[in-house]
């Protein structure tokens, strides 16, 4: 339910566009101060959003940059929600071979390999080690 001036609350639009599962989560996120609307930091969930505004905010997968195409009138199915905005986010960084989607960065390097059974010592092995050390 948008008012005649063609605006909608920011938290409500984020919920309509399915960026957040609940409206209260969207409200808390905006209050965190990490949201930008047209390069202006916004910390109020009642900020009036208009068609054509550009939102910039961090998500788990990276920085999201979206342009508002429509305000919407309800939280509908995913195709309807995706029609509310245009995704202008930069492409994610390229992954190297063998790197998982959410795996370690290339600077960390591969995890050291170990033989089977060569992990943490069992309780019995630890006691034997302590006896050898004289502890």
Residue pairs with C-beta under 8 A, 6 or more apart in sequence:
1 73
2 8
2 71
2 73
5 48
6 50
6 51
6 71
7 48
7 49
7 50
7 71
8 16
8 48
8 49
8 71
8 72
9 45
9 46
9 47
9 48
9 49
10 26
10 30
10 35
10 37
10 42
10 44
10 45
10 46
10 47
10 48
10 49
11 23
11 26
11 27
11 30
11 45
11 46
12 23
12 26
13 49
13 68
13 71
13 72
13 84
14 20
14 26
14 29
14 30
15 22
15 23
15 26
15 75
16 71
16 72
16 74
16 75
16 76
16 81
16 84
17 66
17 72
17 81
17 82
17 84
17 85
18 75
18 78
18 81
18 82
19 26
19 59
19 64
20 26
20 29
26 45
27 45
29 35
29 57
30 42
30 43
30 44
30 45
30 47
31 43
31 44
31 45
32 43
33 41
33 43
34 57
34 58
35 41
35 42
35 43
35 55
35 56
35 57
36 42
36 55
36 56
36 57
37 47
37 49
37 53
37 54
37 55
38 53
38 54
39 54
39 56
49 68
49 71
50 68
50 71
51 68
51 69
51 70
51 71
52 67
52 68
53 67
53 68
54 65
54 66
54 67
54 68
54 88
55 64
55 65
55 66
55 67
55 68
55 85
56 63
56 64
56 65
57 63
57 64
58 64
61 92
62 89
62 90
62 92
63 89
63 90
64 87
64 89
65 87
65 88
65 89
65 90
66 85
66 86
66 87
66 88
66 89
67 85
67 86
67 88
68 84
68 85
69 83
69 84
69 85
69 86
70 83
70 84
71 84
72 80
72 81
72 84
75 81
95 101
96 106
98 110
99 106
104 111
121 129
